[in-house]
Amino acid sequence: MELRTEARTFVPRPVNTCAQCGDTIFMPEWSEHVDDCRVRHLWACQSCGYAFETTVRFAPLKKAS
């Protein structure tokens, strides 16, 4: 076992902000698996009630030959 002494770098999570009031939205209200390459999220602001959807697209998986 070895002791690591170098400093660790902190990588912050991406943060969504409300387009109406600017408040931080930490997590989606719900997420939906659309297909093998897409996930849809519904975001809703707790402060003002503004809601919007985002879709995350992933590269298709390569099938083994």
Secondary structure as the mmCIF struct_conf table of DSSP 4:
data_model
#
loop_
_struct_conf.conf_type_id
_struct_conf.id
_struct_conf.beg_label_comp_id
_struct_conf.beg_label_asym_id
_struct_conf.beg_label_seq_id
_struct_conf.end_label_comp_id
_struct_conf.end_label_asym_id
_struct_conf.end_label_seq_id
BEND BEND1 GLU A 6 GLU A 6
HELX_LH_PP_P HELX_LH_PP_P1 ALA A 7 PHE A 10
HELX_LH_PP_P HELX_LH_PP_P2 PRO A 12 PRO A 14
STRN STRN1 ASN A 16 THR A 17
TURN_TY1_P TURN_TY1_P1 ALA A 19 CYS A 21
STRN STRN2 THR A 24 ILE A 25
BEND BEND2 MET A 27 MET A 27
BEND BEND3 GLU A 29 GLU A 29
STRN STRN3 TRP A 30 ASP A 35
TURN_TY1_P TURN_TY1_P2 ASP A 36 CYS A 37
STRN STRN4 ARG A 38 ALA A 44
TURN_TY1_P TURN_TY1_P3 GLN A 46 CYS A 48
STRN STRN5 ALA A 51 ARG A 57
HELX_LH_PP_P HELX_LH_PP_P3 ALA A 59 ALA A 64
#
